[in-house]
């Protein structure tokens, strides 16, 4: 874990959940942090309580913000060593129950801003022949999930993009890791109208996800499914015919929705 000491690390969605846990953990490891999220007050409070951290608040659903963030960081004469694209959100329900504006915001945060920030900072990393990117995806990225259709699709994009990027730049001195947690206790659950208790009864903490992810990044892995149970679930469901997987996913999600767990 000492590899993170004095590294300049940019974390998106840093004000809560997995992003906040990344920030707290990396601060203890001696990293110099750049924190961004919409929650300005929370972000500034976090930064003030850390050894080396600055807050640059902003909304990643705004397509102009990634470039604004990049320019602000360059104006401070900072070079980002590791980019952690953690920001993301989703919500459950029938596709037509949400307005297109909501889906546009979700696609901007989950996909567009992630790609834009990767494009901006990866270019600098390639020139230096050093750096790394951690993209937070989801276990949901490995199959279509009814009632989470848009979220699962956006995370499928993240996983596919990250793995492809790894192969393109693996000989360039750049580490690239895709992180695929399952059900994790975070504020994402609140925005997605979920309760903290999952249908299947298996709940990981943000700290577990962060610890496993940082270890995987250190070891040069390009993809991690957090938790042995989640790895087992992915392996088993991949053996099912797609119709069976869809029916199983639909049953689980419907049950959770009926119990106000999603």
Buried (B, 14 or more C-beta within 10 A) or exposed (E): EEEBEEBBBBBBBBBBBBBBBBBBBBBEBBBBBBBBBBBEEBBBEBBEEBEBBBBBBBBBBBEEBBEEBBEBBEEEEBBBBBBBBBBBBBBBBEEEEBEEEBBEBBBBBBBBBBBBBBEBBBEBBBEEEBBBBBBBBBBBBBBBBBBBBBBBBBBBBBBEBBBEBBEEBEEEEBBBBBBBBBBBBBBBBEBBEBEEBBBBEEBBEBBBBBBBBBEBBBEEBBBBBBBEEBBEBBEEBEEEEEEEBBEBBBEBBBEBBEEEBB
